[in-house]
């Protein structure tokens, strides 16, 4: 049970007032004023000592109880503080020795009969043993919860490091495979296109070869950048083109003979880098599918800015025959596009109808933030445990103490 900084002094003041009032209520003959002042000073001293040395305060409280014949409220406070805060072996030995000494003195001072013995044992159990055990239990529970929290944080860090190492290993493998397979094939295409550029060709074929060679060199440059990004550890390095490069990719497809119409709407807003790249890849994927499955057909690209999002649509009619625009490359392009959109907080969808094929994507204009909280123990669990323990302790006190008193009276 943890006490707030302001709650501890208030509780100590309540203990001081209650214990002093009980002392005043007891019969003391004619020396009550001076005895009450001396007792109040002694209680204040024990409370002040308990803030720094709970074991010593518990010992002093037992001594005061033996001399004054009461101090039950103060004894509850001191015993709980000793069990809760005296964790060193020396302090534990001092607390155990003081408690057993107090019991021994009580056994010697009281009459050797069964009622007196039962009354003393009831007082010892209720005002000494129970508060000590409750304080020790709550202290151990608090330390256990703290240690479990530290272990959980360390396990999370280790798990994150292992995941990061596996991710880097997979990135290196992909980079090697791309460089060794796709890089060599693109290099061969670039060499063949460069050889055709210097060959004697008609003007129309020469222009087409020049565009082919430029596209091949651009693909090689993008492949080198991608391999470099995969081999690096900074995910923001070598970031791909963003939404501002949509005009460039549209121009490339127009130069390749694809009739593309680009339409814009709304007020442009800044996009996070990952969202901008997702927009670029959406337009690129839509134009690539249109060029493959509906060659020569007109394509319409629309960028519509909403207050909190950017809507991207790519529409094209389909060619005659089998209609499966989304199946190119086994569907990996559209599937990867959907995964990319989900990572930036957006979505992608494609559908085929009698009017044609439509690719739709939406990205938010603000970066989606993901805050992960640690697996901490809910405060309500600790409060409930403390309340249940306090209720059980009070129930034991209300059973043991009256039984001991009745036995003492009889």
N, C-alpha and C positions, 0 to 999 in steps of 0.2 A: 504494500500500500504506500503510495507516494503522496507526500503532503506538499501543497503549494507553499512558496516562500512566505506568504502572508498567513497561511493557515496554521503553520507550526506555532508562531507566537500566540495566536488567538487560542489555540488548544491548550498551550502551556498556561495562559492566563486563566482559562476555565478550570484547569486542574488546580491551580493555586487557590482560586476562590472556593471551589467545592471542598477541597481538603481542609482548608482553614475553617470553613463554616462547620464541617463535621467535628473538627476538634473543639470549636467553641461550644457546640451543642452537647458535648460530653461533660459529665460532672467532674470539676477540678477543685472544688473547695473554694477558698477565698483568694487564691492567687491567679484567678483567671486572666485579668488584663495583662499582666506581665508574662504569664505563660503563653497567652495567645500571640503576643508580639514576638516572643522568642521562637515560637513554633512557626509563625509566618515567615520570619527571617530564615529559619532552617529550610522550610519548603522552597523559598525563593533560591537559596543557595543550591539545593539539590537540582532544581530545574535549570539553573544556569550551568551547573557542572555537567548536566546531561547533554548539552549541546556539543561539548568537546570530548568528554570522557564518559560514555554511557555506562561502562562497566563500573567505574568508580562511583557514578551517581547511583547506580543500583545498590552498591554496597552501602553507601551513605543512607539511602532510603530505608534499607533493612535495619540499619542501626537506629535510625530515627523512629521506625515503627516499633522496635523492641523497647525503646525508652519511653515513647509517648503512648504506646498501647493502641495505636490505630493506623493512620496514614494509608488507608486502603485505596483511595483514589490515586494518591501519589505513587503507591506501590504498583498499581496497574500501569501507570504511565512509565515508570522507571523500568519495570520488567519488560514491557513491550519494546522500549527503546534499546534495552540491553540485548534482547533477542534479535532485533532488527539490524542494529548497527555494530554490535561487538562481534566482528568476524574473525579477528586474530585468535590464535590458539591461547595466547596469554590472557586475553580478555575473556575468552570462553572459560578457561580454568578459574579465573577470578570470580566470574558470575556463578559458576557451579559451586565453588567453595563458599561464597557468601550465602547462597540459598541454603545449602546444607547446614552451614553454621547457624543461620537464623532458625532453621527447623530444630537443630539440636538444643539451642538455647530455649526455645519454646517448650520442648519436651522436658527439660530440666526444671524450668520455672513453673510449669503447670502441675496440678495434682495428678498423681499417677492413677487415673481412673479412665474408664472407657469413654464416658461422655466428653471429658476434656480432650482426650486424645483424638476423638473423631472430629471435634470442633476445630482443633488445630490443623488436622490434616485437610479438612475442607477449606480452611483459609489458605493453607499452603498451595493446594491445587488450584483454587480459583484466582488468587491474587498474585501468585508467583509462577507456578508451572504453566498454566494456560497462556498468560501473556507472553512468557518467554518462547513457548512453542509457536504461537501464532506469529510473533515477530520474526523468529528464525525461518519459519516456513515461507512467509512473504518475501523475506530477503533472498532466500535461495531461489524462489520462483522468479523474482526480478532478475537475478544474475543469470538464471537459466535462459530466460527470454532474451536477454541482451546477448548472451553467447550464441544462441540460435540465430539471432539476427545477423551477428558478425559472420557466422559460418555460411548463412544463406547468401550474404553479399559476396563472400569470397568464392563460393561455388558459382554464382552468376558471372563473376569476372572470369573465372577459369573457363566456364562454358562459352562465354563470348570470345575469349582468346582462341579456344579450339575451333569455334565456328569460323573465326576470321582466318585462321591458318588454313583450314580446309577450303575456304572460299578463294584465298590467294593461290593455293595449289591448283584448284580447278581453273582459275583464270589463266595461270601459266600454261596449263595443258591446252586450253582452247587457243591461246595465242600461238603456241608451237604448231598446232594442227592447222590453223588458218594460214600461218606463214609458209608452212611446208607444202600444203596442198593448194589452197586457193591462191596464195601468193605466186607460186610457180606458174599456175595456169594463166593468171592475169598478166604475168610478165611475158609469157609466150604470146598472148594476144596483143600486148603492146608492141612487141618486136615485129610481129607480122603486120600490124597496122602501120608501123613506121616504115617497113619495107614497101608497103603499097603506096605510102605517101610520096615516095621518090620515084615510083614507077610511072611509065608513060600510060596515062589513062585519060579518057574523055573528061571534059570539065564537070559533067554531072556526077560521074562516079568518083572523080577526085574530091569533090566537095563532100560526098557521103563518106569517103574513106577518111577525110580530115576530121569529120565529126566523130567517126568511130574511134579514131586514134585519140582524140581529146577525151572522149568518154572513158576509154581504157586507162589513160593516164590519170584521170580523175579518180577512177575506181582504185587504182594502185595507191594514190595518195591517201584516200580514205581508209584503205586497208592498213597502210603503215601507221596512220594515226590510231586506228582501233587496236592494232597489236601493241602499240606503245602504251595506250591507256590500260589494256589488260595486264601488261607487265608492270605497270606502276601501282602504287598503293593509294594514290589520291584519286578518288572517284570523280572529283570535279575537274581533274586535268583532262585536256584534250576533249572537251565537251563538244558534241556534234553541233551541226547547224540548228538554229532556232527558227521561230516563226517569221523572223525578218528575212529568212532565206527562201521563203515560199516562192517569191518572184523568180529566183534563180532556177529552181527546179522546174517551174512551169515553162520558163524560157528554154531549158534544155529539151524538154519533151516537145515543145513547139518546133525547135530546130530539128528534132528527129522525125517530124512529120505528123505528130499527134495534134489534132485541132483542139486546143484547150482554151476555155473561157474562164477567167478569174474574176470573181465578184466579191466585193467587200461591203460590209454593213456595220453600223454602230461606231462608237468611239473606241479606238485602240487603247489598250491598257497594258502595263508591263506584266510579263509572265515570268515565273521562275524558270531557270535554265532547263530543268528537266521537263517542264510542261511545254516550253517552246520547242525543244527537240522532239517531243511526242507529236506536236502539231506538224512539224516538218515531215516526220516519218509517216504520218497519216496521209498527207498529200502525196508523198512519194509512192507509198504502197497503192493508193487508189489509182494513180496514173499508170503505174506499172501493170496492175491488173487490167486496166482498160486497154493498154497497148497490146497486151498478150491475147486477151479474149475478145476484144472488139476493135481490131486494127482499122484505122481510118475513120472510126466513128467519133463524133464530137463528144467532148468531156467538159463538164461544168464543175468548177471548184468554187465553193462559197465559204467565206470566212465571216461569220456574224458575231459581233461583240455584244454580249449581254452585260448587265451591271456587275455580275460576279463570275462570268464564265465566257469562254470562247467556243462557239459551235462551228464545227468543220464538217462539210458535206462534199462528197465527190460523187457525181451522177454521170452515168453513161449508158446509152442503149446497148443491148447485147446483140451479138451476131447471130446469124441463122445456124441451126444445128444444135449439138449438145451445149447446154448452158450450165456452166459450173464455174463462174468467175472466181469464186472463193476457194477453189480447189487447187490453184497453182502451187507447185512446190509442196504438195501434200497439206496445204492449208497452214503452213507454219508462219507465213507472213502475217496473216490476219490474227492468228492465235497469239503471236508475239506482240502484235500491236495492242491487242486487248490487255495482255499482261502489262505492257508499258503504261497504258492508260490507268490501270488500277493503281500502279505505283505512285502516280502523281495525283490521285484522288478523283480521276475522271472515269469515263467509260467509252467503249467503242462498240458499234453494232453494224451489221451489214445484212442486207436482205435483197432478194431477187424477186421481181414482179414482172408483169407484162410490159410495164413502161420502161424497165431496164434494171440496172444494178445500182444500188445506193450504199455508200459507206458513210456512216455518221460517227462522229466522235465529239466529246465534250471534255474540256479541261477547265478547272477553276483558275481564276486569275490570281488568287492568293495561295501561297504555299501551304499545303496541308501539314499540320504539325502533329506529331505522334509522341506523346509524353508517356513514358513508361514509369510506373511507380514501383517502388520496391515492395517486395512481399513482406509487409510489416504486420505485426500482430494487431488486430483491431483493438482500440482502447476499450470498447464496450466489453470485450471478453475479460480483460483484466479487472474492470470495475465489477462485473457480475461475479467473478471468482472471489473478489475481496468481500462483496456483500454477502455471498453465501457463507464464506468462512466466518464473517462477523456474526451472522445470524446463528450459526452452529455454536460458536463460542458463547454467545449470550444464552442460548438454550441450556448449554452445559452449566453455566454459572447459576442460572435460575433453578437448576435441579440439584446440583451438588451443594450449594451454599445453604438453602433451606433445610436439606436433609441433615447436613452437619450441625446446623443450629438446633434442630429438633432433638438430635441425639445428645447434643450438649446440654439442652434443658432437661431432658429426661435423665 
